[in-house]
Amino acid sequence: MKDMPAMGKRDFDISTSRTGDSGRDFLEQVLNETQRAEITGILAKQQNAITETITVRRAISQELRKLLTGGTPDRQKVIALGRRYGELDGEMSWLYATAFAKANRTLTDAQRAALTKLRNLDGYKSAEAYIYSRPLTEDSTCLTQIISFPRRSDEE
């Protein structure tokens, strides 16, 4: 929402209050009490994962800092910690995705219209895919082997 207009543009400023203000408005002005509880409940559900993420990141950093003093970090330990970090990140992503999906299933037409207005992206057209904030096209040389672009309805 806030990042899309900035994609691929140098020196583009995004208001630092945009995310906070939009999030507040989303919760307070768009969602009903049940929907709001679903979203705000994510924080408590992810607390253990956040705490462990901090521990894992610290352990990775401590291991890699050995390089700064001429030491040798334990490669297998860093890889194992990295895997755990990914698991924790996936767990938290799951909590967000499922909570937002559950709230989404209960939105009224009026709430959807309010969300569209809150996005404030009228007339903005996004590329189908990006890499490092650069739009990818079907003729992009990078990643063409692993990314397939969906056919647009006007091409069928």
C-alpha positions as CSV (number, residue, x, y, z in Angstrom):
1,M,0.0,0.0,0.0
2,K,2.6,2.6,1.0
3,D,5.5,1.0,-0.9
4,M,3.9,0.5,-4.3
5,P,4.2,4.0,-5.6
6,A,7.9,4.0,-4.6
7,M,8.8,0.8,-6.4
8,G,11.8,1.5,-8.7
9,K,11.9,5.2,-8.0
10,R,15.0,6.9,-6.5
11,D,14.6,9.6,-3.9
12,F,10.9,8.8,-3.4
13,D,9.8,9.8,0.1
14,I,7.1,7.8,1.9
15,S,5.5,9.5,4.8
16,T,6.7,8.0,8.1
17,S,3.2,8.3,9.5
18,R,1.5,6.7,6.5
19,T,1.7,3.1,7.8
20,G,0.7,4.0,11.4
21,D,-2.1,6.3,10.3
22,S,-3.4,3.8,7.8
23,G,-3.2,0.9,10.2
24,R,-5.0,2.9,12.9
25,D,-7.7,3.9,10.5
26,F,-8.0,0.3,9.2
27,L,-8.5,-1.0,12.7
28,E,-10.7,1.8,14.1
29,Q,-12.7,3.0,11.2
30,V,-13.1,0.0,8.9
31,L,-13.1,-3.2,10.9
32,N,-15.8,-4.2,13.4
33,E,-15.0,-5.5,16.9
34,T,-14.7,-9.2,15.9
35,Q,-12.5,-8.4,12.9
36,R,-10.4,-6.1,14.9
37,A,-9.8,-8.7,17.6
38,E,-8.7,-11.2,14.9
39,I,-6.0,-8.8,13.7
40,T,-4.8,-7.4,17.0
41,G,-4.8,-11.0,18.4
42,I,-1.8,-11.8,16.2
43,L,0.6,-10.0,18.6
44,A,-0.1,-12.3,21.5
45,K,0.0,-15.4,19.3
46,Q,3.4,-14.6,17.9
47,Q,5.1,-13.6,21.1
48,N,6.9,-16.9,21.6
49,A,8.1,-16.9,18.0
50,I,9.3,-13.3,18.3
51,T,11.2,-14.1,21.5
52,E,12.9,-17.1,19.9
53,T,13.6,-15.1,16.7
54,I,15.6,-12.6,18.8
55,T,17.5,-15.4,20.4
56,V,18.3,-17.1,17.1
57,R,19.4,-13.8,15.4
58,R,21.7,-13.1,18.3
59,A,23.2,-16.5,18.1
60,I,23.8,-16.1,14.3
61,S,25.4,-12.8,14.9
62,Q,27.6,-14.0,17.7
63,E,28.8,-16.9,15.5
64,L,29.5,-14.7,12.5
65,R,31.3,-12.1,14.6
66,K,34.0,-14.7,15.0
67,L,35.1,-13.7,11.5
68,L,35.9,-10.2,12.8
69,T,38.5,-11.5,15.3
70,G,40.0,-14.0,12.9
71,G,38.0,-16.9,14.2
72,T,36.1,-19.5,12.3
73,P,32.3,-19.6,12.7
74,D,30.6,-23.0,12.8
75,R,29.1,-23.3,9.4
76,Q,26.6,-26.0,10.4
77,K,25.5,-24.1,13.4
78,V,24.8,-21.0,11.3
79,I,22.9,-23.0,8.7
80,A,20.8,-24.7,11.4
81,L,20.1,-21.4,13.1
82,G,19.2,-19.9,9.7
83,R,16.7,-22.8,9.1
84,R,15.1,-22.2,12.5
85,Y,14.9,-18.5,11.7
86,G,13.1,-19.3,8.5
87,E,10.7,-21.6,10.4
88,L,9.9,-18.9,12.9
89,D,9.4,-16.3,10.1
90,G,7.1,-18.8,8.3
91,E,5.1,-19.3,11.5
92,M,4.6,-15.6,12.0
93,S,3.7,-15.1,8.3
94,W,1.1,-17.9,8.7
95,L,-0.4,-16.1,11.7
96,Y,-0.7,-12.9,9.8
97,A,-2.0,-14.5,6.6
98,T,-4.6,-16.6,8.3
99,A,-5.9,-13.7,10.5
100,F,-6.2,-11.3,7.6
101,A,-7.8,-14.0,5.5
102,K,-10.4,-14.7,8.2
103,A,-11.2,-11.0,8.6
104,N,-11.3,-10.6,4.8
105,R,-14.0,-13.4,4.5
106,T,-16.3,-11.3,6.7
107,L,-15.9,-7.9,5.1
108,T,-19.0,-6.2,3.9
109,D,-19.2,-4.3,0.6
110,A,-19.0,-1.0,2.5
111,Q,-15.9,-2.1,4.3
112,R,-14.2,-3.2,1.0
113,A,-15.0,0.2,-0.4
114,A,-13.5,1.9,2.7
115,L,-10.4,-0.2,2.3
116,T,-10.0,0.8,-1.3
117,K,-10.3,4.4,-0.3
118,L,-7.8,3.9,2.5
119,R,-5.3,2.4,0.1
120,N,-5.2,5.7,-1.8
121,L,-3.9,4.1,-5.0
122,D,-6.5,5.3,-7.5
123,G,-5.1,5.0,-11.0
124,Y,-1.9,3.3,-9.9
125,K,-1.0,0.3,-12.0
126,S,1.5,-2.3,-10.6
127,A,3.7,-4.6,-12.6
128,E,2.9,-8.3,-12.2
129,A,6.2,-9.1,-10.6
130,Y,9.3,-7.3,-9.3
131,I,12.8,-8.2,-8.4
132,Y,14.7,-5.7,-6.4
133,S,12.0,-3.1,-7.0
134,R,12.4,-3.4,-10.8
135,P,9.4,-4.7,-12.8
136,L,9.9,-8.0,-14.5
137,T,8.6,-8.5,-18.0
138,E,8.2,-11.7,-20.0
139,D,11.4,-10.8,-21.8
140,S,13.4,-10.1,-18.7
141,T,16.6,-12.1,-18.8
142,C,16.8,-12.9,-15.1
143,L,14.6,-15.6,-13.6
144,T,12.8,-16.4,-16.8
145,Q,13.6,-20.0,-16.2
146,I,11.8,-20.2,-12.9
147,I,9.0,-17.5,-13.2
148,S,6.2,-18.0,-15.5
149,F,3.9,-15.0,-16.1
150,P,0.2,-15.6,-16.1
151,R,-1.6,-14.9,-19.3
152,R,-3.6,-11.7,-19.2
153,S,-7.3,-12.1,-20.0
154,D,-6.9,-9.7,-23.0
155,E,-4.4,-12.1,-24.5
156,E,-6.5,-15.2,-24.4
